């Protein structure tokens, strides 16, 4: 009986390992291809491992093209998006722990916005931002995605799991609501903050359509827009294209790996399957 269980465990482990290798192969291929010389990246049949490692593609991205500016713009958009994440956490805390008129109705309206595609509101949003002179600015790129119904739902669901007794004890000790939020709620909310942080980072980092619409000057393009324009700027250069894709993908993988434990815990505590 034990032998059959061991065989089953080994078989499952081998299948999972094979699946991991197959899944990760495109990412490994992308990174290795970005380190190939131009002649080798165009060779047929293609090779997996580069015969000579070179960072010429990355050097060309940041020295000859505008990817340094695109990277700074993307980091700026991500930083502004994190401000929206903090607003979502505060709103989720309010919906979970305070009673006020029309609370449930307001929360349902916020959730109803999840059913509206972003493409439907793109033109009205553009007109509003144009009216307040935020077109072709980083704030205009980040503003429409600062808050969302889904992140508000996640924050609110997690905040409901915080015991009211802990909050009441802090208030009896003389802590105000801001102090309770900063010293009690925030430290207990690390799992959901990790989830919201990763979602916010991915959303700001991968933003493509809206920056392409709102940014009329290439100086305000983000990485995703710059990557899409890479083929139009130069002749076919597989190593350069893979280097640009690596700059887009690798930071997201690093963030996810570092926060994986908190992400799984945050989704579990928020009640999502």
ZILINQUI-V950883 format. One record per residue. N is the residue number from 1. SS is DSSP state (helix for helix, strand for strand, loop for the rest). PHI is phi in radians with two decimals (none if undefined). NEAR is the number of other C-alpha atoms within 10 Angstrom. Layout:
n=N ss=SS phi=PHI near=NEAR
n=N ss=SS phi=PHI near=NEAR
This chain:
n=1 ss=loop phi=none near=6
n=2 ss=helix phi=-1.14 near=7
n=3 ss=helix phi=-1.12 near=8
n=4 ss=helix phi=-1.15 near=9
n=5 ss=helix phi=-1.17 near=10
n=6 ss=helix phi=-1.15 near=11
n=7 ss=helix phi=-1.11 near=12
n=8 ss=helix phi=-1.12 near=12
n=9 ss=helix phi=-1.12 near=12
n=10 ss=helix phi=-1.13 near=12
n=11 ss=helix phi=-1.14 near=12
n=12 ss=helix phi=-1.14 near=12
n=13 ss=helix phi=-1.09 near=12
n=14 ss=helix phi=-1.14 near=12
n=15 ss=helix phi=-1.13 near=12
n=16 ss=helix phi=-1.17 near=12
n=17 ss=helix phi=-1.11 near=12
n=18 ss=helix phi=-1.10 near=12
n=19 ss=helix phi=-1.10 near=12
n=20 ss=helix phi=-1.14 near=11
n=21 ss=helix phi=-1.15 near=12
n=22 ss=helix phi=-1.11 near=11
n=23 ss=helix phi=-1.19 near=11
n=24 ss=helix phi=-1.43 near=11
n=25 ss=helix phi=-1.04 near=11
n=26 ss=helix phi=-1.03 near=11
n=27 ss=helix phi=-1.22 near=17
n=28 ss=helix phi=-1.10 near=15
n=29 ss=helix phi=-1.05 near=14
n=30 ss=helix phi=-1.07 near=20
n=31 ss=helix phi=-1.17 near=19
n=32 ss=helix phi=-1.14 near=21
n=33 ss=helix phi=-1.16 near=28
n=34 ss=helix phi=-1.23 near=28
n=35 ss=loop phi=-1.72 near=24
n=36 ss=loop phi=-1.55 near=27
n=37 ss=loop phi=-1.12 near=20
n=38 ss=helix phi=-1.04 near=18
n=39 ss=helix phi=-1.12 near=10
n=40 ss=helix phi=-1.28 near=18
n=41 ss=helix phi=-1.19 near=22
n=42 ss=loop phi=-1.70 near=16
n=43 ss=loop phi=-1.20 near=9
n=44 ss=loop phi=-2.26 near=7
n=45 ss=loop phi=-1.25 near=8
n=46 ss=loop phi=-1.26 near=11
n=47 ss=loop phi=-1.91 near=15
n=48 ss=loop phi=-1.37 near=13
n=49 ss=loop phi=-1.61 near=13
n=50 ss=loop phi=-1.26 near=16
n=51 ss=loop phi=-1.24 near=11
n=52 ss=loop phi=-2.39 near=9
n=53 ss=loop phi=-1.40 near=13
n=54 ss=loop phi=-2.53 near=15
n=55 ss=loop phi=-1.87 near=14
n=56 ss=helix phi=-1.07 near=16
n=57 ss=helix phi=-1.12 near=23
n=58 ss=helix phi=-1.16 near=21
n=59 ss=helix phi=-1.10 near=13
n=60 ss=helix phi=-1.19 near=14
n=61 ss=helix phi=-1.01 near=18
n=62 ss=helix phi=-1.67 near=15
n=63 ss=helix phi=-1.79 near=11
n=64 ss=loop phi=-1.70 near=10
n=65 ss=loop phi=-1.77 near=15
n=66 ss=loop phi=-1.75 near=16
n=67 ss=helix phi=-1.21 near=22
n=68 ss=helix phi=-1.11 near=14
n=69 ss=helix phi=-1.17 near=18
n=70 ss=helix phi=-1.06 near=22
n=71 ss=helix phi=-1.13 near=20
n=72 ss=helix phi=-1.11 near=15
n=73 ss=helix phi=-1.09 near=21
n=74 ss=helix phi=-1.13 near=26
n=75 ss=helix phi=-1.11 near=18
n=76 ss=helix phi=-1.13 near=18
n=77 ss=helix phi=-1.11 near=27
n=78 ss=helix phi=-1.11 near=24
n=79 ss=helix phi=-1.08 near=16
n=80 ss=helix phi=-1.14 near=20
n=81 ss=helix phi=-1.15 near=26
n=82 ss=helix phi=-1.20 near=19
n=83 ss=helix phi=-1.09 near=13
n=84 ss=helix phi=-1.10 near=20
n=85 ss=helix phi=-1.08 near=25
n=86 ss=helix phi=-1.12 near=16
n=87 ss=helix phi=-1.12 near=15
n=88 ss=helix phi=-1.13 near=24
n=89 ss=helix phi=-1.09 near=27
n=90 ss=helix phi=-1.11 near=20
n=91 ss=helix phi=-1.14 near=17
n=92 ss=helix phi=-1.08 near=23
n=93 ss=helix phi=-1.11 near=22
n=94 ss=helix phi=-1.12 near=15
n=95 ss=helix phi=-1.18 near=22
n=96 ss=helix phi=-1.51 near=18
n=97 ss=helix phi=-2.06 near=14
n=98 ss=loop phi=-2.18 near=9
n=99 ss=loop phi=-1.92 near=10
n=100 ss=loop phi=-2.61 near=8
n=101 ss=loop phi=-1.04 near=7
n=102 ss=loop phi=1.10 near=9
n=103 ss=helix phi=-1.05 near=13
n=104 ss=helix phi=-1.15 near=12
n=105 ss=helix phi=-1.13 near=10
n=106 ss=helix phi=-1.13 near=12
n=107 ss=helix phi=-1.17 near=17
n=108 ss=helix phi=-1.15 near=13
n=109 ss=helix phi=-1.13 near=11
n=110 ss=helix phi=-1.10 near=16
n=111 ss=helix phi=-1.21 near=16
n=112 ss=helix phi=-1.13 near=12
n=113 ss=helix phi=-1.14 near=13
n=114 ss=helix phi=-1.19 near=12
n=115 ss=helix phi=-1.49 near=8
n=116 ss=loop phi=-1.70 near=9
n=117 ss=loop phi=-1.10 near=9
n=118 ss=loop phi=-1.11 near=14
n=119 ss=loop phi=-1.15 near=11
n=120 ss=loop phi=-1.21 near=9
n=121 ss=loop phi=-1.64 near=11
n=122 ss=helix phi=-1.16 near=16
n=123 ss=helix phi=-1.17 near=12
n=124 ss=helix phi=-1.03 near=11
n=125 ss=helix phi=-1.11 near=17
n=126 ss=helix phi=-1.09 near=17
n=127 ss=helix phi=-1.13 near=13
n=128 ss=helix phi=-1.14 near=13
n=129 ss=helix phi=-1.16 near=20
n=130 ss=helix phi=-1.15 near=14
n=131 ss=helix phi=-1.20 near=10
n=132 ss=loop phi=-1.78 near=9
n=133 ss=loop phi=1.08 near=11
n=134 ss=loop phi=-1.94 near=18
n=135 ss=loop phi=-1.22 near=21
n=136 ss=loop phi=1.13 near=21
n=137 ss=loop phi=-2.33 near=21
n=138 ss=helix phi=-1.15 near=22
n=139 ss=helix phi=-1.12 near=16
n=140 ss=helix phi=-1.15 near=22
n=141 ss=helix phi=-1.21 near=31
n=142 ss=helix phi=-1.50 near=24
n=143 ss=helix phi=-1.00 near=17
n=144 ss=loop phi=-1.13 near=18
n=145 ss=loop phi=-1.95 near=19
n=146 ss=loop phi=-1.09 near=22
n=147 ss=loop phi=-2.30 near=22
n=148 ss=loop phi=-2.62 near=16
n=149 ss=helix phi=-1.13 near=18
n=150 ss=helix phi=-1.19 near=16
n=151 ss=helix phi=-1.15 near=20
n=152 ss=helix phi=-1.11 near=23
n=153 ss=helix phi=-1.08 near=21
n=154 ss=helix phi=-1.04 near=23
n=155 ss=helix phi=-1.11 near=27
n=156 ss=helix phi=-1.15 near=24
n=157 ss=helix phi=-1.09 near=21
n=158 ss=helix phi=-1.24 near=24
n=159 ss=helix phi=-1.10 near=25
n=160 ss=loop phi=-1.18 near=16
n=161 ss=loop phi=-1.44 near=13
n=162 ss=loop phi=-1.32 near=17
n=163 ss=loop phi=-1.08 near=10
n=164 ss=helix phi=-1.15 near=10
n=165 ss=helix phi=-1.08 near=9
n=166 ss=helix phi=-1.17 near=13
n=167 ss=helix phi=-1.16 near=18
n=168 ss=helix phi=-1.15 near=13
n=169 ss=helix phi=-1.10 near=12
n=170 ss=helix phi=-1.14 near=16
n=171 ss=helix phi=-1.18 near=14
n=172 ss=helix phi=-1.15 near=10
n=173 ss=loop phi=-1.37 near=9
n=174 ss=loop phi=1.73 near=11
n=175 ss=loop phi=-1.36 near=16
n=176 ss=loop phi=-1.37 near=12
n=177 ss=helix phi=-1.16 near=13
n=178 ss=helix phi=-1.14 near=11
n=179 ss=helix phi=-1.18 near=14
n=180 ss=helix phi=-1.08 near=18
n=181 ss=helix phi=-1.12 near=17
n=182 ss=helix phi=-1.31 near=12
n=183 ss=helix phi=-1.72 near=13
n=184 ss=helix phi=-2.02 near=17
n=185 ss=helix phi=-1.23 near=19
n=186 ss=helix phi=-1.05 near=17
n=187 ss=helix phi=-1.08 near=11
n=188 ss=helix phi=-1.40 near=15
n=189 ss=loop phi=-1.81 near=17
n=190 ss=helix phi=-1.01 near=15
n=191 ss=helix phi=-1.04 near=23
n=192 ss=helix phi=-1.29 near=28
n=193 ss=helix phi=-1.14 near=22
n=194 ss=helix phi=-1.14 near=23
n=195 ss=helix phi=-1.10 near=24
n=196 ss=helix phi=-1.12 near=24
n=197 ss=helix phi=-1.11 near=21
n=198 ss=helix phi=-1.16 near=18
n=199 ss=helix phi=-1.10 near=16
n=200 ss=helix phi=-1.16 near=23
n=201 ss=helix phi=-1.10 near=24
n=202 ss=helix phi=-1.12 near=18
n=203 ss=helix phi=-1.08 near=17
n=204 ss=helix phi=-1.26 near=24
n=205 ss=helix phi=-1.25 near=24
n=206 ss=loop phi=-1.65 near=17
n=207 ss=loop phi=-1.03 near=21
n=208 ss=loop phi=-2.23 near=19
n=209 ss=helix phi=-1.14 near=12
n=210 ss=helix phi=-1.16 near=18
n=211 ss=helix phi=-1.03 near=24
n=212 ss=helix phi=-1.16 near=19
n=213 ss=helix phi=-1.40 near=14
n=214 ss=helix phi=-1.45 near=22
n=215 ss=loop phi=-1.61 near=20
n=216 ss=loop phi=-1.56 near=13
n=217 ss=loop phi=-2.06 near=11
n=218 ss=helix phi=-1.09 near=14
n=219 ss=helix phi=-1.17 near=13
n=220 ss=helix phi=-1.92 near=22
n=221 ss=loop phi=-1.23 near=28
n=222 ss=loop phi=-1.71 near=29
n=223 ss=helix phi=-1.06 near=28
n=224 ss=helix phi=-1.12 near=23
n=225 ss=helix phi=-1.20 near=20
n=226 ss=helix phi=-1.09 near=22
n=227 ss=helix phi=-1.17 near=22
n=228 ss=helix phi=-1.18 near=14
n=229 ss=loop phi=-1.54 near=11
n=230 ss=helix phi=-1.10 near=19
n=231 ss=helix phi=-1.16 near=14
n=232 ss=helix phi=-1.47 near=9
n=233 ss=helix phi=-1.46 near=10
n=234 ss=loop phi=-2.33 near=10
n=235 ss=loop phi=-1.22 near=8
n=236 ss=loop phi=-1.05 near=13
n=237 ss=loop phi=-2.42 near=16
n=238 ss=helix phi=-1.01 near=21
n=239 ss=helix phi=-1.10 near=26
n=240 ss=helix phi=-1.18 near=28
n=241 ss=helix phi=-1.15 near=20
n=242 ss=helix phi=-1.19 near=24
n=243 ss=helix phi=-1.13 near=26
n=244 ss=helix phi=-1.10 near=25
n=245 ss=helix phi=-1.12 near=19
n=246 ss=helix phi=-1.14 near=20
n=247 ss=helix phi=-1.08 near=18
n=248 ss=helix phi=-1.34 near=17
n=249 ss=helix phi=-1.60 near=17
n=250 ss=helix phi=-1.04 near=13
n=251 ss=helix phi=-1.02 near=14
n=252 ss=helix phi=-1.15 near=16
n=253 ss=helix phi=-1.09 near=12
n=254 ss=helix phi=-1.11 near=11
n=255 ss=helix phi=-1.08 near=15
n=256 ss=helix phi=-1.15 near=20
n=257 ss=helix phi=-1.12 near=11
n=258 ss=helix phi=-1.18 near=11
n=259 ss=loop phi=-1.90 near=15
n=260 ss=helix phi=-1.05 near=16
n=261 ss=helix phi=-1.09 near=13
n=262 ss=helix phi=-1.20 near=17
n=263 ss=helix phi=-1.15 near=23
n=264 ss=helix phi=-1.08 near=14
n=265 ss=helix phi=-1.15 near=15
n=266 ss=helix phi=-1.14 near=23
n=267 ss=helix phi=-1.15 near=18
n=268 ss=helix phi=-1.16 near=14
n=269 ss=helix phi=-1.27 near=17
n=270 ss=helix phi=-1.39 near=19
n=271 ss=loop phi=1.57 near=11
n=272 ss=loop phi=-1.54 near=9
n=273 ss=loop phi=-1.73 near=5
